[in-house]
Amino acid sequence: MTVSRFMAYIDAFNRHNMDFVDYYVSDIVFDKDEGEVLEGREEVAQWYADFWKENNETVTVNSIVIDNSKEFAFADITIKVSAKAKPNQGRIFDEVIFYELAGGQIRSIRGVYHQERRH
């Protein structure tokens, strides 16, 4: 995984392009940090397809550290979410995310810090 490859993943995600799951191994484990764990590309893609029907979501990467020798990355990100019906009313999440990597792809995703605020 390189910074440019990670940013391409975020770009696909922000465009709500379902190809973002191609950056995952087929058996990705995505801990949504709300007691919900998504397993596999298809389950992640379906969850986001359903979520994005009614919500806008964008991710801004504030900083990222990638260590390919140990196969992990940490990203400091800001997520903005709002209902499509009320785009000026939403939530902002400041998060630090841990990514486990495998062969240049993302194997697991887990939040390690979370703070929410309104916008």
Beta strands, then each sheet from edge to edge (+ up, - down):
strand 1: 24-31
strand 2: 37-39
strand 3: 55-67
strand 4: 72-83
strand 5: 90-102
strand 6: 105-118
sheet 1: 2+ 1- 6- 5+ 4- 3+
end
